[in-house]
Amino acid sequence: MRMTRLLPAALAMALVAVGCSTPGDDSGALKLGYVVNFGSHEWYQNVIQGAEDAAKDEGYDFDWADANVDLSKQITQAENMLTQGVDVLMMSPVDPEGLSSVMSQAAENNVPVVTESNTVPGAETAVGIENLEAAKQLGQWAGDYITNTLKTKAKVLIVGLPTQVDTRDRTAGFKEGLAASGADFEIVQEVNGGGLKDQALKVSADAITANPDINMIFGINDDSALGGTQAYEEAGLDITKLTTLGFGVEGQAGKTALTSGGPYKAGMGMFPEYVGRAMVEQAKAVKDGKSVDERTVTPATVLTPENLSEYYTQDGKNWKINYDAVAALLENEK
């Protein structure tokens, strides 16, 4: 698969304002519509923020709708945007295989489609990290931590989400990186946390009750990692003996956990604000008839309490992304 890596200079503008307008007006501006799959989740809120900021900076019209994890609702919202006359349709798919009617209507109206994370047949490009490779990097970091810091066998609980391609890749990559590190570890149990903290808490509690020697938790997103950590603490176990590793570090909860001095030692930073901006940039490119690749790779790196401030600055309860530092990650990979 050929992949595009976005040039840092193209994503280094200072963005401060938020705005959206209704597709189909006569302003002459590029009209972008985005149907998100789960708008109440902190990850997608930050993707939307990044896209809104980028669109405002460029003078584009931008509108978005939330399918709230309902495929039929996403189809209706996307088809409505096409009817209203968007120039480019952007989607975070609820189900990549269930959007054929949307893609057919987009093709009939000559409207290109850009997706976030998951590829949809017929879309121009999917924007997001390489989950498998990023997870290998986190697994290697975990192995080094086991060998050099824990200096004892890691009994690992994986709080996964096996129903999604991306999250399956995160679990597979983490295990592969951990194995390649040569560390002393055992995967004690894998559970389906559903990507939600309450569900992750419940299934992790059962796993920890059955395996009280667990001393490491890997979660496929912040909610999974933090739900597992809460279950460990509520079981009355010694929290100082736990190491938590997560994926995303997308919002306040993950960053707070990472900087609190507790068990959350590292998480794979996915930078959702950058993903949103990249979607807008690629939407403009495809509308202009430029060639784009099947996958537009965005940056990812292991975030720890020691390096978080390189990429995010805390401003009260909020965290502001350093776009230049994040963009430089792609340059460093070349």
DAFENSUL-V193845 format. One record per backbone hydrogen bond with DSSP energy under -0.5 kcal/mol. CO is the residue of the C=O (numbers start at 1). NH is the residue of the N-H. E is the energy in kcal/mol with one decimal. If there is no record, write none. Layout:
<<CO | NH | E> <CO | NH | E>>
This chain:
<<2 | 295 | -1.0> <4 | 6 | -0.5> <4 | 297 | -3.1> <7 | 10 | -1.0> <7 | 11 | -0.5> <8 | 11 | -1.7> <9 | 12 | -1.0> <13 | 15 | -0.6> <22 | 25 | -0.8> <30 | 32 | -0.6> <30 | 61 | -2.7> <31 | 87 | -2.5> <31 | 88 | -1.5> <32 | 63 | -2.0> <33 | 90 | -3.5> <34 | 36 | -0.7> <34 | 65 | -2.2> <35 | 92 | -2.2> <36 | 67 | -2.9> <37 | 69 | -4.0> <38 | 41 | -1.8> <41 | 45 | -2.2> <42 | 46 | -1.8> <43 | 47 | -1.8> <44 | 48 | -2.8> <45 | 49 | -2.0> <46 | 50 | -2.4> <47 | 51 | -2.4> <48 | 52 | -3.1> <49 | 53 | -2.6> <50 | 54 | -2.1> <51 | 55 | -2.6> <52 | 56 | -2.6> <53 | 57 | -2.4> <54 | 58 | -1.7> <55 | 59 | -0.9> <55 | 60 | -2.7> <56 | 59 | -0.8> <61 | 32 | -2.9> <62 | 21 | -1.1> <63 | 34 | -2.2> <65 | 36 | -2.6> <65 | 67 | -0.6> <67 | 70 | -0.8> <69 | 71 | -0.5> <70 | 74 | -2.4> <71 | 75 | -2.6> <72 | 76 | -2.1> <73 | 77 | -2.7> <74 | 78 | -2.8> <75 | 79 | -2.6> <76 | 80 | -2.2> <77 | 81 | -2.0> <78 | 82 | -2.1> <79 | 83 | -2.2> <80 | 84 | -2.1> <81 | 85 | -0.7> <81 | 86 | -1.6> <82 | 85 | -0.7> <87 | 112 | -0.7> <88 | 33 | -2.0> <89 | 114 | -2.5> <90 | 35 | -2.6> <91 | 93 | -0.6> <91 | 116 | -2.4> <95 | 98 | -2.1> <96 | 99 | -0.6> <99 | 103 | -2.4> <100 | 104 | -2.2> <101 | 105 | -2.1> <102 | 106 | -2.6> <103 | 107 | -2.3> <104 | 108 | -2.3> <105 | 109 | -1.7> <106 | 111 | -3.0> <107 | 110 | -1.2> <110 | 112 | -0.6> <112 | 89 | -2.3> <113 | 124 | -3.0> <113 | 125 | -0.7> <114 | 91 | -1.9> <115 | 117 | -0.5> <115 | 127 | -2.8> <116 | 118 | -2.6> <120 | 123 | -2.6> <125 | 115 | -2.4> <126 | 128 | -0.5> <126 | 296 | -2.8> <127 | 117 | -3.2> <128 | 298 | -1.2> <129 | 131 | -1.1> <130 | 134 | -2.7> <131 | 135 | -2.5> <132 | 136 | -1.9> <133 | 137 | -1.7> <134 | 138 | -1.9> <135 | 139 | -2.6> <136 | 140 | -2.5> <137 | 141 | -2.1> <138 | 142 | -2.6> <139 | 143 | -2.3> <140 | 144 | -2.4> <141 | 145 | -2.2> <142 | 146 | -2.5> <143 | 147 | -2.3> <144 | 148 | -2.8> <145 | 149 | -2.3> <145 | 150 | -2.3> <146 | 151 | -2.6> <146 | 152 | -0.6> <153 | 155 | -0.5> <154 | 156 | -0.7> <154 | 186 | -2.4> <155 | 215 | -2.1> <155 | 216 | -1.7> <156 | 158 | -0.5> <156 | 188 | -2.0> <156 | 189 | -1.3> <157 | 159 | -0.6> <157 | 218 | -2.6> <158 | 160 | -0.9> <158 | 191 | -2.7> <159 | 220 | -1.9> <160 | 193 | -2.3> <160 | 194 | -0.6> <161 | 164 | -1.4> <164 | 168 | -2.0> <165 | 169 | -2.3> <166 | 170 | -1.6> <167 | 171 | -1.8> <168 | 172 | -2.7> <169 | 173 | -2.9> <170 | 174 | -2.1> <171 | 175 | -2.2> <172 | 176 | -2.1> <173 | 177 | -2.8> <174 | 178 | -2.4> <175 | 179 | -2.3> <176 | 180 | -2.2> <177 | 181 | -1.1> <178 | 182 | -0.5> <178 | 183 | -0.8> <179 | 182 | -1.1> <183 | 185 | -0.8> <184 | 154 | -2.2> <186 | 156 | -3.1> <186 | 188 | -1.1> <189 | 158 | -2.4> <191 | 160 | -2.9> <191 | 193 | -0.9> <193 | 196 | -1.7> <193 | 200 | -0.5> <196 | 200 | -2.8> <197 | 201 | -2.7> <198 | 202 | -1.9> <199 | 203 | -2.5> <200 | 204 | -2.1> <201 | 205 | -2.0> <202 | 206 | -1.7> <203 | 207 | -1.9> <204 | 208 | -2.9> <205 | 209 | -2.1> <206 | 210 | -1.9> <207 | 211 | -1.6> <211 | 214 | -1.9> <215 | 243 | -1.7> <216 | 157 | -2.8> <217 | 245 | -2.9> <218 | 159 | -3.2> <221 | 225 | -2.3> <222 | 226 | -3.0> <223 | 227 | -2.5> <224 | 228 | -2.0> <225 | 229 | -1.9> <226 | 230 | -2.3> <227 | 231 | -2.0> <228 | 232 | -1.9> <229 | 233 | -2.2> <230 | 234 | -2.8> <231 | 235 | -1.2> <232 | 237 | -1.4> <233 | 236 | -1.7> <237 | 239 | -0.9> <238 | 241 | -2.0> <239 | 242 | -1.4> <243 | 217 | -2.5> <244 | 265 | -2.0> <244 | 266 | -1.1> <245 | 219 | -2.5> <246 | 268 | -1.9> <247 | 222 | -0.5> <248 | 270 | -1.8> <248 | 271 | -0.6> <251 | 255 | -2.0> <252 | 256 | -2.7> <253 | 257 | -2.2> <254 | 258 | -2.1> <255 | 259 | -1.5> <257 | 260 | -0.8> <257 | 262 | -0.6> <263 | 244 | -3.0> <263 | 265 | -1.1> <266 | 246 | -1.9> <267 | 269 | -0.9> <267 | 303 | -3.6> <268 | 248 | -3.2> <269 | 301 | -1.3> <271 | 274 | -0.5> <271 | 275 | -1.6> <272 | 276 | -2.3> <273 | 277 | -1.8> <274 | 278 | -2.6> <275 | 279 | -2.1> <276 | 280 | -1.6> <277 | 281 | -2.3> <278 | 282 | -2.5> <279 | 283 | -2.2> <280 | 284 | -2.1> <281 | 285 | -1.9> <282 | 286 | -2.6> <283 | 287 | -2.0> <284 | 288 | -1.8> <285 | 290 | -2.5> <286 | 289 | -1.3> <294 | 126 | -1.7> <295 | 4 | -3.3> <295 | 297 | -0.7> <296 | 128 | -2.3> <297 | 6 | -0.9> <301 | 269 | -3.2> <303 | 267 | -2.2> <304 | 307 | -0.5> <304 | 308 | -1.7> <307 | 310 | -1.7> <307 | 311 | -0.5> <308 | 311 | -1.7> <308 | 312 | -2.0> <311 | 322 | -2.8> <313 | 320 | -3.2> <315 | 318 | -1.9> <318 | 315 | -3.7> <320 | 313 | -2.5> <321 | 323 | -0.9> <322 | 326 | -2.1> <323 | 327 | -2.9> <324 | 328 | -1.9> <325 | 329 | -0.6> <326 | 329 | -1.2> <326 | 330 | -0.6> <327 | 330 | -1.1> <327 | 331 | -1.0> <328 | 332 | -2.3> <329 | 333 | -0.9> <330 | 334 | -0.6> <331 | 334 | -1.1>>
